Amino acid sequence: MEAGWLAAVLLVPLFFQTTTARIFEPDKMVLVRVIALMMAVAWVVRVIDIRLARGESASPYADDEPGFWRRVSPLVWPTLVIIAATVLATGASIALRPSLLGAYQRGQGLISVTAFLVIFLLTLAYLRRRDQVDRLVTVIILASAPVALFGILQWIGAGPGVFSGLYAGRAFSSLGNPIFLGGYLIMVLPLTLVRALRPAAGALRAVYAILVVLQLITLGITFSLGAWVGFAVAAGVFALAAVALRGRRGAILAVAIAAPLVVGGLVLALNTPAVRTGLGDSPVAVRRISRLFDAGDRSTLRVRLLLWDAAARTMGVDPVRLPFGYGPETNIITLSANVSPALRYLGDADKNPDRSHNEIWDRLIETGALGLVGYLWLVIAAFYLIVRRLGLVASRDRLWTFVGLTIGGAAAGGLIPVLAGLALYLGIGTAVGLLLGLWIFLASAAFGRSGDADLTPEGRWLLIALLAALAGHFIEVNIGPADPTRRLMFWALVALAGALSARPALLSARASVSYRPTPALAYGGVAGLMLATLVYTFIPLDGFALAANNYGIVWFMLLTFLVGGSLLWAEAVREATVASAAAPSWLPVLGMAVAGFLVMLALRAAVLLGGGDSLSLLWVYLLALGVSLALIATWLPTAAAPAGRTRPLALAAYVPLALVALATAAIGIVAPMQADMVVRTAQAYLAAGDPTTALRLASRAVADQPGEPVYAQQLGEMLASVAPLAASAQDRDALYGQAIEAFGLAAQQWPTYGDYQYNIGHTYLLWAQQAQDQNQRQQMLAAAFQSLQGAALLDPNEPDNFVEAAQAAILANQAPANTQTLLLQALTLDPRNVQAYVLLGRLYLSQGQGAAAEKALQNAAQLNPKGAQAAAVYSALGDFYQRSNRLPEAIDAVQKVVDLAPDNYAGYLNLAGLYQRANKQPEALKAAQQALDLAPVEARQRALDLISQIQQGIRPSP
């Protein structure tokens, strides 16, 4: 079990897959599931062994620990509530498959929640010795070394050549997002700082000090305001808990009151308009902080406010869902249907968000009030166990003070915004209220008995670091979205807090060390597994061609080896010293680290030479992971008086269990990753101009994962993009028909998601515009209109549904009043919808309402559209001015069209005709010649006829 939890906290932050379409979050979840499965198999073997050795009544959970589960019941009960709420929400889900298996975008359904809980419960149950605690903390810190190094190298442009140019230069490392990276680092930084301050050999403290600096630099270059706020909270809680244990009232008041006022005053000053205006040349970090409260159109705060508003709307739509929610992983349906269309205009914000950037809102939407209560209960329980072990809850009065402040703070923070009519602030208000209650409790510690005399100084600092890390994480995850790495770290830190509280001997000054110290070989195995994972991650089969003079991957591996190897060897020496054993040689750590690196390189070469693909390499890596965990488990130190050797029958049971686990991994865990690899390859073939192979591979992905609608959607998108390029009308019609079938399959699998219905209607609309047969055209337009109406029913907050339906209505010559109603509905939802204004202008123009048409088209132009939208706006304006005989304005508008689309022969043809009418023959001839040069074969005669007219001096009538 220990090898499993060490592998989880080490590998999940590092692991990602460049050969899949999603790369980060779902692929990390695959690794979490695999490790949880391996730990579960090991636990079953242990249960069998204990039952064989001691009889049926033996407890397989916590040997010789009477009352253990009672002592950790503050964590166990909310955990049971969380799993019960998740199961209930899954059963009542509006989309069962993603709730059970996880959505394509994140992969965090019921199965993933179960995997987290397996790791949590087994860590809680079997984290029993002080050396295990030390190793867990060491490996957590170790994982941050390559994460921080990769982020720094990435930021300075010397990274291993992966993902350059994303996120405007902000570091995101192996986490895949600057928000995720910053949130992860604030969970690790307090632990690293405590190690750097721990009395130890100078070399070891120097390594930790270097890591603290690397982590702080990386946190800074994420430029993530949420992570910075979380770090400030973590630092404040760390300082307040430290002075509270000393009982100095003056210091407590300074940290609890004066410091927040000074920091808050400085931040507020930076956010005043006058100061913000003068910060043009200041450092980026200062400018970012000065926009902390900026809710302008393109600010990140504006994005969060819109998402929180959508979350509040979601829970208001169907109050019956309040107790149990809509189901895990259903945010992409619920939020998308309720978010304001204004979100699409805010930078890189996704118009179909799959989370609210607030853990409390996400829990409430996905698992209802029951799941939210379980989550908040668990957080408060973790805080309670830590402060209790610190000696800050020494009486029943202090207990009720803690409970009243934290629960009361959370309730007040959530209810006050709701009662004030600002329900969108419920999530952040609850989080701030809970932490404010904790803050007041820590400050009040000076007025009661504080401190546990039985704690070692190192143990006291470790508990303070855990409290700070969990507090910082709690506020940060309610400002930004959660990801698999931070969820795993949350459960690992809560398990560590529970074990330290329920097993006082772990941090007791009187506890004796009683284990067989052989940590060097185990630490070497950990180093080898880390480097093997980096080789697999950064040098997959398709490879990364290093740019000239770019040796980033070499520096990355070398620095990781030096920092990580030094840390592990020094810790192995320290463990041996604590146990009064001979200091180990550095050779095991060095040898195993190098071995892991070379073995994975050799396996990669073998797969490549054997004609294997990325999936083959993945299976090789997972098998190597299993072998590595078995070896590390063998080399880990054991108790002085082990419970007994594993019985042969128990070992025999391991083989079929391992085979079952392997089959489970193949079918339910790795298979989705295989389909994603196939889709990624299909996209590469399509981009390379080989649609036949691309469509064949995309169809294979649909067949491999028939229940996943995203693969059907991606196949439909490929078919629809290829159809206009077909060699014949018959082939084009066949491709469009197959695209609609694919979108229909996706809609059938997720009938509550409006985007799939929209895709059907949009494809029918494209097809109708290219159809030659009028009866067929009308049938397609009718089908398009029907599908788009269905999309509007599922997603009434999406203006594109109404705009596309209006376009279908216009082409089908439906009643203008009906079309006008659709367009006005779209503009009510989205007053900045350029296409709606253009269609409305053309509709008014066809009805002879010139003033209304001009106003609509001018509104579209004032929105400053770009690209194709701008060309459509000025084309419509040109048409209006031409009909109104306002030739100078018409020429100006059409000139903008050809400037925006210089390969548009029709635009030049139109421009030539306008110049001809304005009696500007040279300009007309030049534009007509440009039209001729660009015109396809079937349109060349029209351009030639116009040139002939211009040369003859014929002026067309208006």
PyMOL commands that set and color helices and strands:
alter all, ss='L'
color gray80, all
select helices_A, chain A and resi 2-11+25-54+68-71+73-91+96-101+110-126+130-156+166-169+173-175+178-197+202-221+225-246+249-270+273-277+284-289+300-317+319-321+331-338+341-345+359-389+396-419+423-447+457-476+484-502+504-507+519-538+552-578+587-609+614-635+648-687+691-704+709-725+729-749+754-770+774-794+799-811+816-829+834-846+850-862+867-883+887-900+905-917+921-934+937-951
alter helices_A, ss='H'
color red, helices_A
select strands_A, chain A and resi 515-516+638-639
alter strands_A, ss='S'
color yellow, strands_A
deselect
rebuild
show_as cartoon
